[in-house]
Structures are given as structure tokens and as C-alpha cells.
Amino acid sequence: MVAEGSVDAERDAILRALAPVVDGLAATFGPVCEAVLHDYRTPEKSVVAVAGSVTGRAVGGAMSEIGMRVLARGDEAADELNYLTRTRDGTLVKSSTMVLRDSTGAVFGALCVNVDVTAVERVHSLLGALAGRDGHPADLPTTTFGNDIDSVVDALVDTHRHKSWAELDRAERLALFRDLDARGVFAVRRAIEQVAARLGISRASAYHYLAQARAATDPTIPSGGQA
């Protein structure tokens, strides 16, 4: 068995080695590129190195819901390459998220590259219009990038809630908690309290619905337990 302190030291060394890569990527591709290095051991301030300003984050900033999704998958997470999303201000971004593993195979972070392709899309649309073709891209998901993890959690709750809590039936409430759990929200410290406040329910109720949602997914979990 590898000692925990030894694994942490190895992870720290990997992150230190990749820090210059972050600067090199951003310098190579210029102002339209941003490279971000994440340490998932601290989800609330996972950004340990950043170069470029596509998403406006800084060292000590939080992961996005993309990072939460990777975190939720644990060691089963895989690289996600060349996917498109939009920031909340409408910027079209092409991204790649490459997971970092230690020598035991455990996922502990990620190296992310974000490229602002809005300008490229404008040229594409113009050429499409000149050629008589529709140049508008298909609908893309909106991703919240921020230095504050609370804003990311709030955005995820709001995105997946189309009615007030009182208007949701039990199945819809369970589906909401199941979806938030699958997206890694509850891996973040204090997220259960924040979700409860956002929904206007008690902390105990939030724990109850989370436990019920997990029990419905995994029958080995007692339905009356708490997360």
C-alpha cells in the first residue's frame, strides 16, 4: 500500500511540473487561449495555475460544473476533448479537459484548455451567409465559470429547476437531487446547505431527498439514511 503522504507528495510534484505547461500553452496560442490547472483535492479553490483570460478565473478560483462532473465520476473519469460550450456572457468556447492521475491510477486533478472561438464563429457565419447557408451553430449548453464555487452551485441548481420547489412532485424532487448529485455538486463542501437555501427548504429536508435519490440509484443504500 502506498503511504498517503507519499501519494500527496507525488501529486504535488505532478502539479508543479505542469505549471510551466500552462504558461506555454497560453503563450503559444495567444490571447484566445486559456490553460487552467486544477487540484481536485480542494474543489472550492481548485485552480492552482492559470494563464490567459477566456473564463476570467484566477489562482484560488473554483472549478466549473465540468470539473464537478469529472469529480463525480471519480477514478472512472476520462478525458473530454474538443467539446463546445458557452459562457454565461455568450462567448463560444472550445475546451478540452485532461484528467490527471497519480501512480495508483487515482484521479486528483485536470489540465484544461479553453479557446475562445467566438471570433472564428463570426467569420464562419459571415462566410455562410455569403454562400447562402445558415451559419448559426446548434444550441450549446451554458457553462458557469467563476472564482467562487457558490456561484457555480447556484447556477447548476437554477439550470435544472424549472418550477418552484412547492410545484415539484416527489418524483421531480428526487430527479433534481439525483441530477445534482450526478454532476458532482455534493462533493463540494457545504453544498447541501447552499442547495437547501437556494430551494427554500431545510437542511434536513435536503439530506432526506439526497438520501432518497441515492437509494433509488443504489439499492444498497438505506432509504432513511443521510449523506
C-alpha positions in Angstrom: 0.0 0.0 0.0 1.3 3.4 -0.9 1.5 5.8 2.0 -0.9 8.7 1.9 1.8 11.3 2.4 3.9 9.8 -0.4 0.9 10.0 -2.8 0.2 13.6 -1.9 3.9 14.4 -2.5 3.7 12.8 -5.9 0.6 14.7 -6.8 2.2 18.0 -5.7 5.2 17.2 -7.9 3.0 16.5 -10.9 1.2 19.8 -10.5 4.5 21.7 -10.1 5.8 20.1 -13.3 2.7 21.0 -15.3 2.6 24.7 -14.2 5.1 25.8 -16.9 3.0 23.8 -19.4 0.0 26.1 -18.6 2.1 29.2 -19.4 3.4 27.6 -22.6 0.0 26.6 -24.0 -1.4 30.1 -23.5 1.7 31.8 -24.9 1.7 29.5 -28.0 -2.0 30.1 -28.9 -2.2 33.7 -27.9 -5.0 35.8 -26.3 -7.8 33.5 -27.5 -6.4 30.6 -25.3 -6.6 29.9 -21.6 -5.0 27.0 -19.8 -6.1 26.0 -16.3 -4.5 23.5 -13.9 -6.9 22.1 -11.3 -6.2 20.3 -8.0 -9.4 18.4 -7.2 -8.3 17.8 -3.6 -9.7 21.3 -2.9 -12.8 21.7 -5.1 -13.7 25.1 -3.7 -10.4 26.6 -4.8 -9.1 24.0 -7.3 -7.3 26.4 -9.7 -3.6 26.2 -8.9 -2.3 27.7 -12.1 -3.9 29.7 -14.9 -2.7 31.6 -18.0 -5.0 33.5 -20.3 -8.4 35.0 -19.5 -11.1 33.3 -21.6 -13.1 32.5 -18.5 -11.7 35.2 -16.2 -10.5 32.8 -13.4 -7.5 33.3 -11.2 -5.4 31.1 -8.9 -7.6 30.0 -6.0 -10.7 30.1 -8.1 -13.3 27.3 -8.2 -13.9 24.5 -10.7 -16.9 24.8 -13.1 -19.7 22.2 -13.4 -17.5 20.4 -15.9 -14.9 19.8 -13.2 -17.7 18.8 -10.8 -18.8 16.2 -13.4 -15.3 14.8 -13.6 -15.1 14.8 -9.8 -18.4 12.9 -9.5 -17.1 10.1 -11.8 -14.0 9.6 -9.6 -11.4 7.3 -11.0 -13.7 6.3 -13.8 -13.4 9.8 -15.3 -12.0 10.1 -18.8 -10.6 12.9 -20.9 -13.2 15.1 -22.6 -11.7 16.6 -25.7 -12.8 19.3 -28.2 -16.3 20.0 -26.7 -18.1 23.2 -27.3 -19.9 25.3 -24.6 -21.0 28.9 -24.0 -20.1 31.1 -21.1 -22.9 33.0 -19.4 -22.0 36.1 -21.4 -22.5 34.2 -24.6 -18.9 33.6 -25.5 -18.4 30.4 -27.6 -15.6 28.3 -26.1 -14.0 25.1 -27.3 -12.4 23.1 -24.5 -10.5 20.0 -23.6 -10.3 18.6 -20.1 -7.5 16.1 -19.5 -7.6 14.3 -16.2 -4.5 13.9 -14.0 -3.8 10.6 -12.3 -1.2 9.6 -9.7 0.8 6.3 -9.9 -2.1 4.4 -8.2 -4.4 5.4 -11.1 -6.5 7.8 -8.9 -7.8 11.0 -10.5 -6.7 14.0 -8.5 -6.9 17.0 -10.9 -7.1 18.1 -14.5 -5.4 20.2 -17.1 -8.0 22.2 -19.1 -7.6 24.2 -22.3 -10.2 26.8 -23.3 -10.2 28.5 -26.6 -12.4 31.5 -27.4 -13.8 30.7 -30.8 -16.4 33.5 -30.9 -14.4 35.5 -33.5 -13.9 32.4 -35.6 -17.6 31.6 -35.5 -18.4 35.2 -36.6 -16.2 34.7 -39.7 -17.8 31.3 -40.3 -21.3 32.8 -40.1 -20.4 35.6 -42.4 -19.0 33.2 -45.0 -22.0 31.0 -44.6 -24.3 34.0 -45.2 -22.4 35.0 -48.3 -22.7 31.4 -49.5 -26.4 31.3 -48.8 -26.1 28.8 -45.9 -27.2 29.1 -42.3 -24.1 29.8 -40.3 -25.7 29.6 -36.8 -24.3 26.9 -34.5 -26.5 24.4 -32.8 -27.7 25.2 -29.3 -25.0 24.6 -26.8 -25.0 24.3 -23.1 -24.1 27.3 -21.0 -21.3 26.7 -18.5 -20.7 28.9 -15.4 -17.0 29.7 -14.9 -16.1 31.6 -11.7 -13.7 32.0 -8.9 -16.5 31.4 -6.4 -17.8 27.9 -6.1 -21.1 29.2 -4.6 -22.0 30.9 -7.9 -21.3 27.6 -9.8 -23.5 25.6 -7.4 -26.3 28.2 -7.7 -26.2 28.2 -11.5 -26.4 24.4 -11.5 -29.4 24.4 -9.2 -31.2 27.1 -11.3 -30.4 25.4 -14.6 -32.1 22.2 -13.5 -35.0 23.7 -11.7 -37.8 24.9 -13.9 -40.5 25.2 -11.2 -40.6 26.4 -7.6 -39.9 23.7 -5.0 -43.6 23.7 -4.0 -44.6 23.0 -7.6 -42.4 19.9 -7.9 -43.9 16.5 -7.1 -41.9 13.9 -5.3 -40.5 12.3 -8.4 -39.4 15.6 -9.8 -37.7 16.5 -6.4 -35.9 13.2 -6.4 -34.9 13.7 -10.0 -33.5 17.2 -9.2 -31.3 15.8 -6.4 -30.2 12.8 -8.4 -29.1 15.0 -11.3 -27.3 17.5 -9.0 -25.6 14.5 -7.3 -24.5 13.0 -10.6 -23.0 16.3 -11.6 -20.8 16.3 -8.5 -22.5 19.2 -6.7 -22.5 17.4 -3.3 -18.8 16.7 -3.5 -18.3 20.4 -2.7 -18.1 21.3 1.0 -21.2 23.0 2.3 -23.1 22.4 -0.9 -26.0 20.7 0.8 -26.7 23.8 2.9 -26.4 26.0 -0.2 -28.7 23.9 -2.3 -31.3 23.8 0.6 -31.1 27.6 0.9 -31.5 28.0 -2.9 -34.5 25.8 -2.9 -36.1 27.3 0.2 -36.1 24.1 2.2 -34.5 22.9 5.4 -31.1 21.3 5.6 -32.7 18.2 7.0 -35.1 18.0 4.0 -32.2 18.4 1.6 -30.4 15.5 3.2 -33.6 13.4 3.2 -34.1 13.9 -0.6 -30.5 13.3 -1.4 -30.5 10.0 0.6 -33.8 9.0 -1.2 -32.3 9.9 -4.6 -29.2 7.9 -3.9 -31.2 4.9 -2.6 -33.2 4.9 -5.8 -30.0 4.7 -7.8 -28.1 2.3 -5.5 -30.5 -0.2 -3.6 -27.7 -1.0 -1.2 -28.0 2.5 0.4 -30.7 2.6 3.2 -33.6 4.8 2.2 -33.8 6.5 5.5 -30.1 7.4 5.8 -28.3 10.7 5.4 -25.5 11.6 3.1 
